Structure formats: C-alpha cells, structure tokens
Amino acid sequence: MRTAYSVETVRAAERELMARLPEGTLMQRAAAGLAAVCVRLLPRVYGSRVVLLVGPGDNGGDTLYAGAKLARRGAGVTAVAMDPERVHAGGLAALRAAGGRLDAAVPERADLVLDGLVGIGGRGALRPAAAALVERIPAGAVVVAVDLPSGVDADTGEVAGAAVTADVTVTFGAYKPGLLIDPGASRAGALHLVDIGLAFGTPELEALHHADVAGLLPEPTASSDKYRRGVLGVVAGSARYPGAAVLAVAGALRGGAGAVRYVGPPAVTDAVLARYPETLIGTGRVQAWVVGPGLGDEGGPEVREALAQPVPVLVDADGLRGLDPGELRARAAPTLLTPHAGEAAALLGVARETVEAGRLAAVRGLAERYGAVTLLKGSTTLIAPAGPGPVRVNPTGTPWLATAGSGDVLSGLAGSLLAAGLPAVDAGSVAAYLHGLAARLTGGPLLAHQVAEALPSAWREVARR
C-alpha cells in the first residue's frame, strides 16, 4: 500500500529525527537519493548539462547538494537562483567546490533540470520570480521535481497558477497527498520515494496495490450459495435511460454478486432480462441496494424506500438529488455516495470548478456533511470514510473511463461488494480499483459494457498476486 502524509506530519517527523542526528544529515540523505535517481535518468553523467532551479529554502539546499554530486561525476552543472541573496550557503559552497556555477539566467539547452524552487511548505500561486524561471525551462530537458513540483500544494494537489510539470518527482521520507491527487498528480510524472529514516503514524491518504485488493476480495467457499455470496437490489433505469439499468446489473453480476434483484419499469425490465436472464425481478430479500443510475426524475420514492431499510445502500447519479443530510446521518446501516464532480458540487452547494480544483476537501466535506462514505469519481477517484481516517485514492484510473455508462458499471460493482459484506470504504476502493484495471486491460477506446465484460479478468489479475 502506498501511503501519503500531510506536511504537518512530515515536518514533525523531520524535527523528531533531526534532534537525534548530526546537523545536515537529512539534507545529505535527501541529496544522495536525488542524485542517484538523476544518474539513472541520464544516458551518461559525464559531459551532461544539468540545470538547477534553486529556491531559498531547504528544498534549494537539497538541489544544490545533489547538483554537487553530479558535478563531481563530470556533469556541467549550472544553478539559477530565484533569489540570489537567499541561497543555501552550504549547498552553494559544495556546488562551487565540485566545479558547478551560479548563473543569472537559465541556459537555453539542458539534458536535465532539477526543480528546487519551492518545497512542501509552499502555498498558493508561485511568486513572479519563480514563475519566470519555470517558463524558461529548456524544451526537451528531463524535468525532475525535488520533493514535489513547484506550484503544487503538497497537502491537496491544488494548483493556483503557474506550476512545474515534471517527468519525475523525487520525494523524501513519504509521499505527499498532492502527488497523488489531481491536478497536482498530473504534474508529478513518475514518483520515486527516497527513504530518509522518518517514522509516521496514521496517513492522510492510502492507495491500494494488487496485494491489498487481493486480501479484500470476497471469495466463495464450499458452503456458499447465491444468498451467502450476496444478493444486490438495483433500482435504476427509466424510459429515457434504460441502458443505465442494464449496465448497473452487468457491473453487479460480473463483480461477483450471488444474485441481482432488479426493480424498475416493465420496458426496462425486459431490456435487463434480454441481456441478463439470470436477473431476479421485483422486491425481495437483499443484502444491499444500489439506487439512482438513470432514474431521471422518476426515482424519488424508491430512493427513500431503500434508505429506510437496514442494509447498506449505494446512491448514485439521479438518486443523489435532494438527499437529506439528517436522514443519511441517522441511518444505522452504511451509505455509500458515488458522485462525479458536478453532482458533488450540487450536494455541497458550490461551483463544479471548486470541486475539481480541491478534490480532497470536497470528498471530505461530503463525507462529513452526509455522514456517508463518499466516492468522488474523476481523474483521481477518492474514497473518504464517514468518520476519521485516511482517504483512499485509486491508482488504476484511466481517461478512457470518461465514457457514458461507466459510472453505472462502477455502481453495480461496488454494490455487489457491499452485498458480499465488505465495509463501504473497502467496497468503494476495491470497486474503483477493479473498474480501472478492467479498463486498462481492455485498452484504448472502450464502451462501458466492455469494462463490465473485463471485470472477471481484472478480478483474476488481482487474485493471482
């Protein structure tokens, strides 16, 4: 599992460790790890052209010491300071002793650029001097961000203006949330973690890996029948959106549900049965409900009826309209909300742009307001618990999932996992992981039903690890 920690937590861990080590030890560890990654990125170090963009803080010091190590191996290293009067003295002395130099202008050509302008304490837009240097990064150079790309908020991934787009980010001690959440994640490139000896407690974010998901997958036993495996009720579809019901049922059946009960209009029922004749029709015993996909304006009573039952309920799409926070908070059984950014904005009473720019704040705000586990779909899907605890970030997402109906498949899949007995946070996390992996296995342009069809392959891919 990949974990990420807040700036405050990282700073506290650094202070605790620095109190027990000789001065400068952590910076030297960080610089050594950073230089080692740069060596692997360069075809050859000797004779290469390396540019250091240097800020005034410890981030700039890490960059200068790493540049000194590259210079000692024969690289031509030029440092350009955001503020020449506030350069890390020890780092600059080491660079000059190794043959590097400080210059006033960014060279026109470079093989590799180290972005050490702003560290994890940076907030808001870059200062004009830093933004000007970012604009002058030579085309064609490999850009390596030091700890995180300058202009990205380490705690949230928010980008307030100009920011570095890195090919690689070398981060120290721990991943930071802003490296895993868009828009910051899309600026970070490939991530490399350098262990500098920090110790942590509860993370801010978690990203599951194959082994984590495999440990959560519900597997049938010799005594299993369709009821023990989980029966999911699905209230979805309408005359206008009949396909939503078909896709939600597909996600549930291919996601491992023992059985699916469909409740909906006769014409949509016929469409569901034509595609999946194993579907049960009408109300009856279920272990969980999925309500909302494709209901249009027709599903208000059905949503309220499902929420009144003492079983887990996933609410998606049209079912999210007009939800009462008090009603949801009063439920004894778990609730899982699965909005996209527009739906999340409506639930929070803010602009969609606000949600997209601050995804972590939005998903935590929804979970707190409604007392429900919340899965915020998007470029980085986030799953927030109803109470305290780390937010899960899904690492398998792909832009190819931005296609009509893929959310309906995800709802059915997550619902099947709820019916199988997984806690809502795990159900949402595992569903998002398998959903993204299925899309990746399918590859290229795809339709939602193709994602559903690939779910068993994704399941097998994870289970055999």
N, C-alpha and C positions, 0 to 999 in steps of 0.2 A: 504494500500500500504506500502510495506517495502522500506525504503529509506536508501541510504548509502552515506557517506560524506568523502571527501578527508582528509588526515592527516592535511594538512594546515588549512582546515576549522575547524576541531575538535580542533586543538591547539588554534586557535583564539578564539573559543567559550570558551575553558577552561580558557584562560587568562582573558577574559572579566568577567567570573563568579568568578574566584579566587580573582579578585580585589575587589569584594564586600563581600567576605566571610572570616571568620577566617582562618588562615593558617592551612592546612592539612584537611580541611573539605571535599574536593572532594575525597581525598585518602581514608578517612574513609567511605564515602558513597560507593565507589567502593569496598572496602574490605568487607563491610557488605553485599552487594549484592552478591559478590563472595562466601562468606562463606555460605550464605543462600542456594545457588544452591548446594554447596558441601554437605550440610546437607541432602538435598533431594536425592542426589546420593548415599549416604552411607546407607547400611542396618541399621546400628546404628553408632552413632558417638563415644560413649564411648568405648574405647578399640580398635578403628580402627587405622590402621597405615597409616599416611599421610606423603608424601614426598614433600618438596618444592624445586623446582629448581629455584634459585634466581639469577637474573641479577643485575647489578649495578644501574639501573635507577629507576624511579617511578614505573615501572611495577614490579620490585622486591619488592618495598615497599608495593604495593597493596597485593602482595602474602604473605609477612611476616605478615602483619596485619590480613589478612584473616586466616592464619595459627594460629595466636594467639587466634583468636575467637574459632577455632576448638579445640585448646589445652585446653582452659578454659572449654570446654564441655566434656573433658575426652579423647580426641584423643591423640595418641602418635605422635607428630609432629617432623620431622627431616628436617632441612633446609640444602641444599648443595649449596654453592655459586660458581658462575662462576669465580668470582674474590674476594677472601676473604678480600682483602684490600679495596674493594669498595662496601660494603653492606650498604643498607639504615639503618642508625643508629637508628632512631626511631622505625622502624619496627622490627629490630633485638632485641632491648630492650623489646618491647612489647611481642615478641615471648618468650624470655627467662623468662620474668616475669610470663607468663602463663604456664610455665613448658616445653616449647619446647626447642630444642637444635640445635646448628650449628655443622655440621659434615663435614669431608673432603671427604667422599665417599658416593655414592648413595647406600642405603640399597638394599639387594637382593630381598626383598619382600616388597610389599606395597599394600594397598587397593585402594589408590587414590594418584595420582601425580598431583601437580599443576605446570604447565609450566609458570614460570615467568621470563624466561631468557632474552627475547628481546621484547620490546614494539613496538608500531606502528611506531616509528621512525627508525626502523631497515631497512637497505638496503643491498642487495647483500647476499652473502653466509655467513653462521654463522662462527664466529671465531672458531678456533680449540678447545678452552676450552669449548665453548657451545656445539659444535658438539659432543664432547666426552661425555658430560653429557646426551645428547639426546640418544646416543647409549646405555646408561646404564639404561634407564627407565625399571623398572621391568616388566616382562611379566605378563599379567593378571590384571594389575592395571588399574583402570579407569583414563584416562588422561584428565585433564581439562586445556585448554589453557586460559591464562589470557590476555584478550583483543583480541589476535589473536595468532595462533600457531607460535612459533619461527621459523624463516626461511622463512616465507611467507611475501611478500611485501604487506603492508596494502593498498596501492593505486591501485595495478594492479593485485594481486593474483599470481604474478610470484614467482617461487621457483628456486633459483640459485644453490642449493646444498642440503645438509642435512637439514631436517626440521622435526618438530614435527607433528605427525599425531594424532590429538585429537579425543576423543569420544564426547567431549562437549567443546564449546568455550563460555566463558562468556565475553561479550564485553561491554564497558562502554560508555554511552552517545549517541552513534549512531553506526549503522553498518558501517563497512569499506568495500570499494569495493572488497578488496582481500578476504573477507569472502564469497562473492557471485559469484566470477569468478574463474573457474579452471585455473591452477592446485591448487590454494590456497583453493578453496571451498571444494575440495575433502579431504583436510587435516583438515577441521574445525569441522566436526561432527555436532551435534545438536547445534543450536545457541540460546543463551539466552542473551537478552539485559537488562542491568541494567540502569535505568534512574537515572542520577546524576544531572539533572537540567540544562543541556545545551540547548541552543536555536540556531537554524540554519536557513539558507536561502535556496538557490537552491541546491538540492542534485547532486552528481556525478552520482549516479545510482538509478533506480527505479525498483522494482519488483512488478508486479500487483498481486492482490489477486482476489478471486472469485467476490467479490462485485465490484471491479474496472472493471473487464471484463464484468460483467453483465450490468454495466452502459454504456458500449460502443457497445454492441451487437445491430446490426440493426434489428429492429422488424417490420414486415409488419403491415400496418394499413388497415382499412376498404376500403380505396380508392386505395390500392396498386394493381398494375398489374405487369406482369413479367418485363416490361420495367422500371417501377419505382423502383422495387426491385434491378435492376442492371443486365445488360447483359455483360457478360465477353467474350472477344475473346481469344481463345487459339491457339497459333502456337507452336506445339510440335510434337514429334514423327518422325520416319523415318523407312525405311525398316529394319534397324538394331535394332532400339529401338521403336517398335510400342507400347509397354506397357506404355512408358512414357506418351504418349498422353491419353491413357485410364485412367491412374492414376491421371493426372492433371485435366481431365474433372470430374473424380469422386470427387476429393477434392473440386472442384468448385460447383458442383451440391449439394453435401452433406453439403457444407458450406454455403448454403443459397442463391446462385445466382438465380435470376429470370429466367435466360436462359443462355446457353453457346453456342457460335458460335465456331465451330472447323474449322480450316484451315490447311490442310495437304494433303499428298499423298493419292490417291484413296484407296490403300490397307489398310492404317492406318485409313482412314475414315470409311471403312467397319468395322474394328475392334472396333472403338469407337461406331458406331451405333448399332453393335451387342450387346454391353454391356449396352449402354445408348441411347435408341431410341429417347429420348426427346431432344437430342443434335441437334442444328441448324448447317447446313453445309454451308460453304462459307462466304465470307466477307459481312459486313452489319454494321448497327449501333451498336456500343458498348459503354459502359461507361468506360471500362478499358481493357488492354491486358495483357496476360501472354505469354512470348516468351522465348523459349530456351530449355525446357526439352526434351532430347532425339533427338535433331535435328541432331546430328553428325556434319558433315561438310556441310550440305545442307541448313542451315538456315540463312546465312548472309543477303541476300536481304530482307527477311521477318522481321528480327530484325530491320534493318534500316527503313523499311517502317512503322513499329509500332511506333518506336521512333519519327518519323516525324509527328505523329498525336497528336492533342491537348488533349489527355486523359492520365490518369495515366497508366504507363507501369511497369510491373514487369519483370525483366530479370533474368533468372536462367540458370544454367548448361552451355550448349553449346552456349547459347546466350551471355554469358559473354566474350567470346573470342574476342579479338581485339577491345574492346569498346574504343571509343574516349572520353577522359575526357572533352574536349572542347565541343563536341557535346552534351553530357549529361548535362553539366553545363548551356548550352544555352537553354535547354528545359523550356518552361513555365509551363508545367504540371509536376506533381510529377513523380519521378522514384524511384523504389524500387529494389535494388540488393540483391540477396539471395545466396551468395557463401558459399561453405564449405571452410575449411582451405586451401586445395590445390588450389582451384580457387582464393581465396583471395591472396594467395602468388603470383600467376601469375599476378594478377591485380596490385599488389604492387611492383613486381619485387624483391621479397625476397624469402628465403627458407621457406618451409612449417613449419619447426620447429620453425622459428621465429614467425610465426603467432600463433602457438599453445602455445608457451611459453608466448606470450604477446598479449592476445586476445583483451584487451581493447584498446591498442594502435593501433592494426590492424584495428579494426572496425571503430575507429575514423579517422584513416588515410584514409581508403577507402571512408568514407562519405565526408571527406573534399576534397579529390582529385577529386572525380567524381561529387560532388555536388548532391548526391543522398542519400536518406535514405538507410541504409545498414543493412541487417540482416545476421549476421555471424553465420552459423549453427555450431553445435558442442556440446561438453559435457555440456557447458553452452552457450546457444544461446543468442547473444547480438543484440540489435537493436539500431543503432545510428542515430540521426537526421541529416539532411543535413546541418544544421547550429548549433548554440549554443543550449545547453540544455542537460538534463540528458540522459544518455544511459539507455535503458531498458534491464533488464536481465530476462530471462524466468525461472520461478521456477518449471515448471511442466515436464521438460525434463526427459527422462529415457534412459538408454543404449539400451533398446530394440528397440529404433527407428533407431539404426545403422543397417539398413536393406535396401536392394535395393528397390528403388522406393519411399521411404517415403518422400524424398525431393520433388518429383513430386506432391505428395498429398498436401504437405505444400504450394507449389506454387499455385496450383489451389485454395486452401482455402484462402490464402492471396489475390489472385486476385479477388475472389468473394467479399471480404470485401472492396477492392478498388472500385469495380464496384458499391457497395452499398453506396459509398460516404464517407467511413472512410478516414481520413488522413493517409498517408503512414506509419507513425510511429505507429499509433493505429492499422492499418490493419496488419502490421507485428507482433506487440506484441500480439494482440488477436489471430491471426492465430497460432503463436508458442504456446501460452497457451492452446488453444483447441486441437491442434495437440498432445502435450504432454499428456494432460488429457485423450484424446481418447486412447492413447497407454496404459496409466495406467489402464483405465477401462477394456481394453482388457486383459491385464495381460500376463506375461510370454512370450515365443517366439511368434512372430507375423510376419505377412506379411503386406506389405504396403497397400494392398486393405482392410485388416481388420481394419487398422487405419481409412481409409476413411469411412468404414461402421459404425464405432463407433462415428464418428463426431456428428451426431444428438444427441446421448446420452450425449456426452460431453457438447454440447450446452445446453441441458435441465438441466444438473447438475449445470451449472453455472447460468442459467437464473432463477432458482427457489430460489437462495440465496437472 
